[in-house]
Amino acid sequence: MQGASAFRGFLYGRELDPSENVRHAIKTQWDWTAPVGKGQRFGANLNPVLEGLIGGWSLNGVGRVQARTVNFGNVRVVGMSQDEVQKLFKHDLRINPANGLETAYMMPDDVILNTRRAYNIDPASTTGYSELGVPEGRYFAPANSEGCIQRKTGDCAPSTLLIRAPWFVRFDIGVTKKFPIKGQTNFELRLDVLNLFDNINFDPVANPGSGATIFQTTGIYDDPSNTYDPGGRIGSLMFRINW
């Protein structure tokens, strides 16, 4: 776990201020050539037909499985425990009523609605809340409440709420086959598959507030231009002649 400290003023000094961090990360890389065929341990003198079938194969790739954590910040958790928040915090594809499109959310609808209610305060109304209504059930709320006003972060609610986000999983592989032509000359055919298991790694979002788009995930792991790696499974076929 990595973090930093934050200056809370001369009266309170510095406090640990953990940010998004990597708890566990398992990375792997492999490069294996089948020991069969010309120049290999087995079958160095295979006839051309067998050499073309079983010789010259190689496999390589990289993989990453990583746990991520996000910080909900200085919020009050109402109607649920931290363990329950952890179980609820996951990607779920649902229809967005605003546009009718399938959207990834990270909290159930009732938590989202009541969180918005808790943050939409209207002192002029009889209830103290906006037309969305009074929050009920389970939700996130501002640290300040009618029973507690913070002088500094952490007085009325924990200064941080760290929750583990869904795992990041990614495997890229490549398969190469070489066909001998004559002498050192060969024809090489290669297939690369990015994101072999087609796992869409959505960006984790922890943004309780009053807006209609809280806990909506709009980003995924891809390259900045969204051209070389759009995030889903993609393959490429390459061939070349080596001499």
C-alpha positions as CSV (number, residue, x, y, z in Angstrom):
1,M,0.0,0.0,0.0
2,Q,1.3,3.4,-0.9
3,G,0.1,6.8,0.3
4,A,1.1,10.3,1.2
5,S,0.5,12.8,4.0
6,A,-1.8,15.8,3.9
7,F,-1.3,19.0,5.9
8,R,-4.4,19.7,8.0
9,G,-3.2,23.0,9.4
10,F,-0.9,24.1,12.1
11,L,-3.3,23.0,14.8
12,Y,-3.6,19.4,13.5
13,G,-0.4,18.9,11.7
14,R,-0.1,16.2,9.0
15,E,-2.2,13.0,8.6
16,L,-1.8,10.0,6.4
17,D,-3.7,10.6,3.2
18,P,-3.9,7.3,1.2
19,S,-4.7,7.5,-2.4
20,E,-5.6,5.0,-5.1
21,N,-3.0,2.3,-4.7
22,V,-2.0,-1.2,-5.9
23,R,-2.5,-3.9,-3.3
24,H,-1.6,-6.9,-5.3
25,A,-0.2,-7.2,-8.8
26,I,0.7,-10.5,-10.5
27,K,2.6,-10.1,-13.8
28,T,3.8,-12.9,-16.0
29,Q,5.7,-13.2,-19.3
30,W,6.6,-16.3,-21.2
31,D,8.4,-17.3,-24.4
32,W,8.4,-21.0,-25.4
33,T,9.7,-22.6,-28.6
34,A,8.7,-26.2,-29.3
35,P,11.9,-28.3,-29.2
36,V,11.0,-30.0,-32.5
37,G,12.3,-29.3,-36.0
38,K,15.4,-28.0,-37.7
39,G,18.0,-26.8,-35.2
40,Q,16.0,-28.1,-32.2
41,R,16.6,-31.0,-29.8
42,F,14.1,-33.3,-31.5
43,G,13.4,-34.0,-35.2
44,A,16.4,-32.1,-36.6
45,N,16.2,-34.2,-39.7
46,L,12.5,-34.4,-40.3
47,N,11.3,-34.7,-43.8
48,P,9.8,-31.4,-45.3
49,V,6.2,-32.5,-44.8
50,L,6.6,-33.3,-41.1
51,E,8.8,-30.3,-40.6
52,G,6.0,-28.1,-42.0
53,L,3.5,-29.7,-39.7
54,I,5.2,-30.0,-36.3
55,G,8.4,-28.0,-36.5
56,G,9.0,-24.3,-36.0
57,W,6.3,-23.5,-33.5
58,S,6.7,-21.0,-30.7
59,L,4.3,-19.4,-28.2
60,N,4.8,-16.2,-26.2
61,G,2.7,-13.7,-24.2
62,V,2.2,-11.5,-21.2
63,G,-0.4,-11.4,-18.5
64,R,-1.4,-9.2,-15.6
65,V,-3.9,-9.8,-12.7
66,Q,-4.1,-6.8,-10.4
67,A,-6.1,-5.7,-7.4
68,R,-7.0,-2.0,-7.3
69,T,-8.4,0.2,-4.5
70,V,-10.3,3.4,-4.7
71,N,-11.0,6.1,-2.1
72,F,-14.6,7.2,-1.6
73,G,-13.2,10.1,0.5
74,N,-14.7,11.7,3.6
75,V,-18.2,10.4,3.5
76,R,-20.8,8.9,5.9
77,V,-22.0,5.4,5.1
78,V,-25.7,5.0,6.0
79,G,-27.6,1.8,6.2
80,M,-24.7,-0.5,5.3
81,S,-21.3,-1.6,6.6
82,Q,-18.0,-1.3,4.9
83,D,-18.1,-5.0,4.1
84,E,-21.5,-4.5,2.5
85,V,-20.1,-1.6,0.4
86,Q,-17.3,-3.9,-0.7
87,K,-19.8,-6.5,-1.9
88,L,-21.9,-4.0,-3.8
89,F,-19.0,-2.2,-5.5
90,K,-18.8,-4.0,-8.8
91,H,-19.6,-3.3,-12.5
92,D,-23.1,-3.9,-13.6
93,L,-24.5,-3.3,-17.0
94,R,-28.0,-1.6,-16.9
95,I,-30.1,0.5,-19.2
96,N,-29.5,4.2,-18.5
97,P,-33.0,5.8,-18.3
98,A,-31.6,9.2,-19.4
99,N,-30.7,7.9,-22.9
100,G,-31.9,4.3,-23.2
101,L,-28.3,3.0,-23.6
102,E,-26.6,0.2,-21.8
103,T,-24.3,1.7,-19.2
104,A,-21.9,0.3,-16.6
105,Y,-22.8,1.2,-13.0
106,M,-20.8,0.5,-9.9
107,M,-23.6,0.7,-7.3
108,P,-27.3,-0.5,-7.3
109,D,-30.0,2.0,-8.3
110,D,-31.3,2.5,-4.8
111,V,-27.9,3.5,-3.4
112,I,-27.4,5.9,-6.3
113,L,-30.8,7.5,-6.0
114,N,-30.6,8.0,-2.2
115,T,-27.0,9.2,-2.4
116,R,-28.1,11.9,-4.8
117,R,-30.9,12.8,-2.4
118,A,-28.5,13.1,0.5
119,Y,-26.3,15.5,-1.4
120,N,-29.1,17.5,-2.9
121,I,-29.8,19.8,0.1
122,D,-32.4,22.5,-0.1
123,P,-32.7,24.7,3.1
124,A,-35.8,26.4,1.6
125,S,-37.8,23.1,1.5
126,T,-39.8,21.7,4.5
127,T,-37.7,18.5,4.5
128,G,-34.4,20.2,3.9
129,Y,-33.9,18.3,0.7
130,S,-34.6,18.9,-3.0
131,E,-37.5,17.6,-5.1
132,L,-35.6,14.2,-5.3
133,G,-36.9,13.5,-1.8
134,V,-35.5,12.5,1.5
135,P,-32.8,9.8,1.5
136,E,-33.7,6.5,3.0
137,G,-32.3,3.0,3.2
138,R,-28.7,2.6,2.2
139,Y,-26.6,5.5,0.8
140,F,-23.6,7.7,1.0
141,A,-23.9,11.2,2.6
142,P,-21.7,14.2,3.2
143,A,-19.7,14.1,6.4
144,N,-21.5,17.0,7.9
145,S,-25.0,16.4,9.3
146,E,-27.5,18.0,11.6
147,G,-25.8,16.2,14.5
148,C,-22.2,16.9,13.6
149,I,-20.3,19.7,11.8
150,Q,-16.7,19.1,10.9
151,R,-13.9,21.4,11.9
152,K,-11.4,19.2,10.1
153,T,-11.7,16.1,7.9
154,G,-12.4,13.1,10.0
155,D,-14.4,14.7,12.8
156,C,-17.8,13.4,11.7
157,A,-16.8,10.6,9.3
158,P,-13.6,8.7,8.4
159,S,-11.3,10.8,6.3
160,T,-11.0,8.0,3.8
161,L,-13.1,5.0,2.8
162,L,-10.8,2.6,0.9
163,I,-12.7,-0.1,-1.1
164,R,-11.1,-2.7,-3.4
165,A,-12.2,-2.3,-7.0
166,P,-12.9,-5.2,-9.4
167,W,-9.8,-7.1,-10.5
168,F,-7.9,-6.0,-13.6
169,V,-7.3,-9.0,-15.8
170,R,-5.4,-9.0,-19.1
171,F,-3.6,-11.6,-21.2
172,D,-2.0,-11.1,-24.6
173,I,-0.6,-14.0,-26.5
174,G,1.3,-14.6,-29.8
175,V,1.8,-17.8,-31.8
176,T,4.5,-18.1,-34.5
177,K,5.0,-20.8,-37.1
178,K,8.1,-21.0,-39.3
179,F,8.2,-22.9,-42.6
180,P,11.6,-23.7,-44.0
181,I,12.3,-22.8,-47.6
182,K,16.0,-23.4,-48.3
183,G,19.0,-23.1,-46.1
184,Q,18.5,-20.3,-43.5
185,T,15.6,-18.9,-45.5
186,N,12.1,-19.5,-44.0
187,F,8.6,-18.1,-44.2
188,E,7.2,-16.9,-40.8
189,L,3.5,-16.7,-40.0
190,R,2.5,-15.0,-36.7
191,L,-0.9,-14.5,-35.0
192,D,-1.2,-12.1,-32.1
193,V,-4.3,-11.8,-29.9
194,L,-4.6,-8.9,-27.4
195,N,-7.0,-9.4,-24.5
196,L,-7.4,-13.1,-25.1
197,F,-10.3,-13.6,-22.8
198,D,-12.1,-10.4,-24.0
199,N,-12.2,-9.0,-20.4
200,I,-13.5,-5.4,-20.5
201,N,-11.5,-3.7,-17.8
202,F,-13.8,-0.8,-16.8
203,D,-12.4,2.1,-14.9
204,P,-13.5,2.0,-11.3
205,V,-15.6,5.0,-10.2
206,A,-16.3,6.1,-6.6
207,N,-17.8,9.6,-6.8
208,P,-20.8,10.0,-4.4
209,G,-22.5,13.3,-5.0
210,S,-25.6,15.0,-6.3
211,G,-25.2,14.5,-10.0
212,A,-27.2,12.2,-12.2
213,T,-24.1,10.4,-13.5
214,I,-22.5,9.3,-10.1
215,F,-21.1,5.8,-10.1
216,Q,-21.4,5.5,-13.9
217,T,-18.4,4.1,-15.6
218,T,-17.6,5.6,-19.0
219,G,-13.9,4.6,-19.4
220,I,-12.1,1.3,-20.0
221,Y,-8.5,0.3,-20.3
222,D,-7.3,1.1,-23.8
223,D,-4.7,3.2,-25.6
224,P,-5.2,7.0,-25.6
225,S,-6.1,7.1,-29.3
226,N,-8.4,4.1,-29.2
227,T,-6.9,2.8,-32.4
228,Y,-4.1,0.3,-31.6
229,D,-5.9,-1.2,-28.6
230,P,-9.6,-0.4,-28.3
231,G,-9.9,-2.4,-25.1
232,G,-11.7,-5.6,-26.3
233,R,-10.2,-8.7,-27.9
234,I,-8.4,-7.9,-31.1
235,G,-6.1,-10.0,-33.3
236,S,-3.5,-9.4,-36.0
237,L,-2.0,-11.7,-38.6
238,M,1.6,-11.1,-39.8
239,F,3.8,-12.8,-42.3
240,R,7.4,-12.3,-43.4
241,I,10.3,-14.0,-45.1
242,N,13.6,-14.3,-43.2
243,W,16.9,-14.9,-44.9
